């Protein structure tokens, strides 16, 4: 890395809002800002390291670019481990996790043909997430795939589809008042979150480990990056458009006194922003407390107490399970020979690889840091043997 002499190219997908977009000719969004955070962390250790984004029309095109060496990193992907291995892509540990959400337009009053008499509602998604969405949709919905979420959003706006299934972050972006239309978000009940990882070609696997190591140190900043990119943005016209009929009647009554009406909207907007800011601060504080209580600060894995609690719940569900204790022999020699900082890096790399194994079947297995150099893996078994 120190002698590379050129930036690492991050493959991003056009229309993948809010993970990537161009604003005033500048690469913006969660992915560019996240990799700028990684730059700041790495430059303290390896001066000259930098990242630049390159836009591709679809996820498949971005994956192909990484495979051919045209790009170094697949920005963020929900690709599972098995599909990644089939495409010769090596994944980092999750850079962030997200819930699935279903985005729908409000049905206009009196417009009975809003669904165009479709017997089976239509879901719009991307090819990358088709498999996970199909597990939820079953026969209740028809699934149409698009190259990117911008096209899926436009299909929803034009009422060509009934819903868009995407991450909660992307759904919130679309609901921002600076976009036209009235929308509803429903969180899809799911037994596990979607893991968004960085991806590299197998020959550059060490780069995925570097991303995994630095992700922990940028985790708090990543949360603020996500919030900044999905923050509500409003103007007068779209605020009126999104108001309830009752609020519209009040505004109409105040119309002759336009100054009072404008003042009311301004105060309402300011108060709403203040309440939102306080709520975000409270949520962030609660998340930090819960994370510190349940997870190991170094590796990001479950800590011993949380693992034991989950184990008790597992015993209530099934009596058949396997318990694996992974102990690193002679790990003390690494700390004594190279120092505890290098020892911590080794623990992070090893924990990331164990976590990738568990992600192949996250429903029936989990891993925790049991003690200093010991890891606990519990595998649920649905049969005797």
C-alpha positions in Angstrom: 0.0 0.0 0.0 2.8 2.4 0.9 4.3 2.2 -2.6 1.1 2.0 -4.6 1.4 5.6 -5.9 -2.2 5.9 -7.0 -5.7 5.9 -5.3 -7.6 2.7 -4.6 -10.7 2.7 -6.9 -14.0 2.1 -5.2 -16.7 0.8 -7.6 -20.1 2.5 -6.9 -23.5 2.1 -8.6 -25.3 4.9 -10.3 -28.6 5.6 -8.7 -27.7 3.7 -5.5 -29.1 6.5 -3.3 -28.2 7.5 -0.6 -25.1 5.3 -0.7 -23.8 7.1 -3.8 -24.9 10.2 -5.7 -23.3 13.2 -7.4 -24.0 16.6 -6.0 -22.7 19.7 -7.8 -20.3 17.5 -9.7 -18.8 16.0 -6.5 -19.1 12.3 -5.4 -21.3 12.3 -2.4 -23.2 9.9 -0.2 -22.5 7.2 2.4 -19.9 5.3 0.5 -17.6 8.2 -0.6 -17.8 9.7 2.9 -17.1 6.4 4.6 -14.0 5.8 2.5 -12.8 9.3 3.3 -13.0 8.3 7.0 -10.9 5.2 6.2 -8.4 7.4 4.5 -8.0 9.5 7.6 -7.4 6.4 9.8 -5.0 4.7 7.4 -2.9 7.8 6.5 -1.7 8.0 10.1 -0.1 4.6 9.5 0.6 4.6 5.7 1.0 8.1 4.3 -0.4 8.6 0.8 -3.2 6.1 1.0 -6.3 7.5 -0.8 -9.6 6.3 -2.4 -11.5 7.5 -5.4 -15.0 6.5 -6.6 -15.8 5.2 -10.1 -19.4 4.9 -11.2 -21.0 1.9 -12.9 -24.5 1.4 -14.2 -25.4 -1.7 -12.2 -24.1 -4.0 -9.4 -23.2 -6.7 -11.9 -21.0 -4.1 -13.8 -19.3 -3.0 -10.6 -18.6 -6.7 -9.7 -17.2 -7.4 -13.1 -14.9 -4.3 -12.7 -13.5 -5.7 -9.5 -13.0 -9.1 -11.0 -11.0 -7.7 -13.9 -8.9 -5.4 -11.7 -10.5 -2.3 -13.2 -11.6 -1.3 -9.7 -10.1 -2.4 -6.4 -13.1 -2.4 -4.0 -16.8 -3.1 -4.4 -18.1 -0.1 -2.3 -20.8 -1.8 -0.3 -22.7 -4.9 -1.2 -25.4 -7.2 0.4 -23.9 -10.2 -1.5 -23.9 -13.3 0.7 -20.7 -15.3 1.2 -21.7 -18.2 -1.1 -22.5 -15.9 -4.1 -19.4 -13.9 -3.4 -17.2 -17.0 -3.5 -18.9 -18.1 -6.8 -17.9 -14.7 -8.3 -14.4 -14.8 -6.8 -15.2 -11.9 -4.5 -13.7 -11.7 -1.0 -15.9 -9.9 1.5 -14.8 -7.7 4.5 -16.6 -8.0 7.8 -19.9 -6.0 7.7 -19.3 -2.3 7.4 -22.9 -1.6 8.5 -26.2 -3.6 9.0 -29.6 -2.6 7.8 -33.3 -3.6 8.0 -35.4 -4.4 5.0 -38.3 -2.0 4.4 -41.2 -1.9 2.0 -41.9 1.6 0.5 -45.4 2.3 -0.8 -47.2 5.4 -2.1 -50.3 6.6 -0.2 -53.4 5.9 -2.1 -55.0 9.1 -3.3 -58.5 9.7 -1.9 -61.2 8.6 -4.3 -58.8 7.0 -6.8 -60.0 3.4 -6.7 -57.9 2.2 -9.6 -54.6 3.1 -7.9 -53.5 -0.6 -8.1 -54.9 -0.9 -11.7 -56.9 -3.9 -10.5 -53.7 -6.0 -10.2 -54.6 -9.3 -8.5 -51.1 -9.7 -7.2 -49.1 -6.6 -6.1 -45.8 -5.9 -7.7 -42.5 -5.4 -5.8 -39.6 -3.5 -7.4 -36.1 -4.4 -6.3 -32.6 -4.7 -7.7 -31.0 -7.9 -9.1 -28.6 -8.0 -6.2 -31.4 -8.3 -3.6 -33.8 -10.4 -5.7 -33.0 -13.6 -3.8 -33.5 -12.2 -0.3 -36.6 -10.4 -1.4 -38.1 -13.5 -3.0 -37.8 -15.3 0.4 -40.1 -12.6 1.8 -42.4 -12.2 -1.1 -43.2 -15.8 -1.9 -46.4 -16.0 -4.0 -48.0 -12.9 -2.4 -46.1 -10.6 -4.7 -44.7 -10.4 -8.2 -41.0 -9.3 -8.3 -39.7 -7.0 -11.0 -35.9 -6.2 -11.0 -34.2 -3.0 -12.1 -30.6 -2.0 -12.7 -30.6 0.3 -9.7 -32.9 1.8 -7.1 -33.3 5.1 -9.0 -35.1 3.2 -11.7 -37.2 1.3 -9.1 -38.1 4.6 -7.4 -39.3 6.0 -10.7 -41.4 2.9 -11.4 -43.1 3.5 -8.0 -43.6 7.2 -8.7 -45.2 6.3 -12.1 -47.4 3.6 -10.3 -45.9 0.9 -12.5 -45.2 -1.1 -9.3 -47.0 -1.1 -5.9 -43.9 -1.3 -3.6 -40.2 -0.9 -3.5 -38.3 -3.3 -1.2 -35.0 -1.8 -0.1 -33.0 -1.0 3.0 -34.4 1.2 5.6 -31.7 3.8 4.9 -32.7 4.0 1.2 -36.4 4.0 1.9 -35.9 7.0 4.3 -34.0 8.8 1.6 -36.9 8.5 -0.8 -39.4 9.7 1.8 -37.5 12.9 2.3 -39.8 15.8 1.7 -37.5 17.2 -1.0 -38.9 14.4 -3.2 -42.4 14.6 -4.7 -45.2 12.2 -3.6 -46.5 10.8 -0.3 -45.1 7.6 1.0 -45.4 4.9 3.7 -42.6 2.8 5.1 -43.2 -0.6 6.6 -40.3 -2.4 8.2 -40.3 -6.0 7.0 -40.2 -8.5 9.9 -36.8 -10.3 9.5 -34.9 -12.7 11.7 -31.6 -11.1 10.6 -30.4 -7.8 9.3 -28.8 -7.2 5.9 -25.0 -7.0 6.2 -23.4 -4.5 3.9 -19.7 -5.4 3.2 -16.8 -4.2 1.1 -15.7 -6.6 -1.6 -12.4 -7.2 -3.4 -11.1 -9.8 -5.8 -9.6 -13.0 -4.2 -6.1 -12.0 -5.2 -6.5 -8.8 -3.1 -7.9 -10.5 0.0 -5.6 -8.6 2.3 -7.4 -5.3 1.3 -10.6 -6.7 2.7 -8.9 -7.5 6.0 -7.6 -3.9 6.1 -11.2 -2.6 5.6 -12.4 -4.9 8.3 -9.7 -3.6 10.7 -10.5 0.0 10.1 -14.3 -0.4 10.1 -14.3 -0.7 13.9 -12.5 2.6 14.4 -14.9 4.4 12.0 -18.1 2.7 13.3 -19.4 5.7 15.3 -18.6 8.1 12.4 -20.4 5.8 10.0 -23.6 6.2 12.0 -23.4 10.0 11.7 -22.6 9.7 8.0 -25.8 7.6 7.5 -27.9 10.1 9.5 -26.5 13.0 7.6 -27.3 11.5 4.2 -30.9 10.5 5.1 -31.7 13.7 7.1 -35.0 15.3 6.3 -34.9 18.1 3.7 -37.9 20.2 3.2 -39.2 23.3 1.4 -42.5 25.2 1.5 -44.2 23.5 -1.5 -43.4 19.9 -0.5 -44.3 20.6 3.1 -47.7 21.7 2.0 -48.0 18.7 -0.3 -47.3 16.3 2.6 -49.7 17.9 5.1 -52.8 16.0 6.2 -56.2 17.2 4.9 -57.0 18.7 8.4 -53.8 20.7 8.3 -54.6 21.9 4.8 -57.9 23.3 6.0 -56.2 25.2 8.8 -53.7 26.7 6.3 -56.6 27.6 4.0 -58.3 29.4 6.9 -55.1 31.3 7.6 -54.5 32.1 3.9 -55.9 35.7 4.2 -53.3 36.4 6.8 -50.3 35.1 4.9 -47.8 36.4 7.4 -49.3 34.4 10.2 -49.5 31.3 8.1 -45.9 31.5 7.0 -44.8 32.1 10.6 -46.8 29.0 11.7 -45.0 26.8 9.1 -41.6 28.2 10.0 -42.1 27.5 13.7 -43.5 24.1 13.0 -40.5 23.2 10.8 -38.0 24.5 13.4 -39.7 22.6 16.3 -39.8 19.5 14.2 -36.1 19.7 13.5 -35.3 20.3 17.2 -37.4 17.3 18.2 -35.8 15.2 15.5 -32.3 16.2 16.6 -33.1 15.4 20.3 -34.6 12.0 19.3 -31.5 11.2 17.2 -29.2 12.1 20.0 -31.2 9.9 22.4 -31.2 7.0 20.0 -27.5 7.3 19.4 -26.8 7.4 23.1 -29.0 4.3 23.6 -27.3 2.5 20.8 -23.9 3.2 22.2 -24.9 2.0 25.6 -26.4 -1.2 24.3 -23.4 -1.9 22.0 -20.9 -1.4 24.9 -23.0 -3.8 27.1 -23.5 -6.6 24.5 -20.4 -6.5 22.3 -16.7 -6.8 22.6 -15.1 -3.5 22.0 -12.0 -4.8 20.1 -13.5 -7.4 17.7 -17.1 -6.3 17.5 -18.3 -9.8 18.3 -20.8 -10.7 21.0 -19.2 -10.6 24.5 -19.2 -13.6 26.9 -22.3 -12.5 28.9 -24.4 -11.9 25.8 -23.3 -15.2 24.2 -24.4 -17.1 27.4 -27.8 -15.3 27.3 -28.3 -16.3 23.6 -27.2 -19.8 24.4 -29.9 -20.1 27.1 -32.6 -19.0 24.6 -31.1 -21.6 22.1 -31.5 -24.3 24.7 -35.2 -23.5 25.1 -35.7 -23.9 21.3 -33.7 -27.0 20.7 -31.6 -29.6 22.6 -29.3 -30.4 19.7 -26.4 -28.0 19.2 -22.7 -28.0 18.8 -20.3 -25.9 20.9 -16.9 -25.0 19.5 -14.1 -23.3 21.5 -11.4 -21.8 19.3 -8.2 -21.1 21.3 -5.2 -19.4 19.8 -2.1 -21.3 21.0 1.0 -19.3 22.0 -0.8 -16.0 21.3 1.2 -14.6 24.2 4.3 -14.8 22.1 2.8 -12.4 19.6 2.1 -9.8 22.2 5.6 -10.2 23.8 7.4 -10.2 20.5 5.6 -7.6 18.5 3.5 -5.7 21.1 -0.1 -5.6 22.0 -1.1 -3.3 19.1 -0.1 -6.0 16.6 -1.7 -8.6 18.8 -5.0 -6.7 18.7 -4.8 -6.5 14.8 -4.3 -10.3 14.7 -7.4 -10.8 16.9 -9.4 -8.5 14.7 -8.4 -10.4 11.5 -9.1 -13.8 13.0 -12.4 -12.7 14.5 -13.4 -11.3 11.1 -12.7 -14.6 9.3 -14.6 -16.6 11.9 -17.5 -14.1 11.5 -17.5 -14.6 7.7 -17.9 -18.4 8.3 -20.8 -17.8 10.6 -22.5 -15.5 8.1 -23.0 -18.4 5.7 -25.8 -19.6 7.9 -26.5 -16.7 10.3 -29.9 -18.2 11.4 -28.3 -21.2 13.1 -24.9 -20.2 14.3 -23.2 -17.3 16.1 -19.8 -16.5 17.4 -18.6 -14.6 20.5 -15.3 -13.6 22.0 -15.1 -15.9 25.1 -11.9 -14.5 26.7 -8.6 -12.9 25.6 -7.6 -15.3 22.9 -10.6 -17.7 22.9 -13.7 -17.6 20.7 -16.9 -19.4 21.2 -19.0 -20.7 18.3 -22.4 -22.2 18.8 -24.2 -24.1 16.0 -27.8 -25.0 16.2 -28.7 -28.4 14.9 -32.2 -29.3 13.7 -31.5 -33.1 13.9 -29.9 -35.6 16.1 -26.4 -36.6 15.1 
